[in-house]
Amino acid sequence: MGAYERVLDVTQLAVCPSHPGEILKEFYLSELAISITDFAKDIGVSRKAISAIVNGHKSVTPEMAMRLSKAMRTTPQLWLNLQANHDLWHLAHERKEVFAKIKPLELAIA
């Protein structure tokens, strides 16, 4: 078994990982009773930008991840990983037939 086989492959999960906007809304904004408008103002972005993320219509970019991490005392990697996991799952399930045609290379590992 190779090292990569021991790592969780989110594309194999039965259920899609949560969009980072769901996490932001449920575990931060709702828990802290902060409105989208106030939060957007606090981190220097538009209410529309936060609303789009919270509603799953917009992805978390590296810049937004930095803003979220500073405000929420997390890391930017947390927000980017949440987004990547969500995106990879969707891609793997929506384009399954495309990726099924790709054959793994036979690598000689010393």
Buried (B, 14 or more C-beta within 10 A) or exposed (E): EEEEEEEEEBBEBEEBBBBBBBBBBEEBBEEEEBEBEEBBEEBEBEBEBBBBBBEBEBBBBEEBBBBBBEBBEBEBEBBBBBBBBBBBBBEBEEEEEEEEEEEEEEEEEE
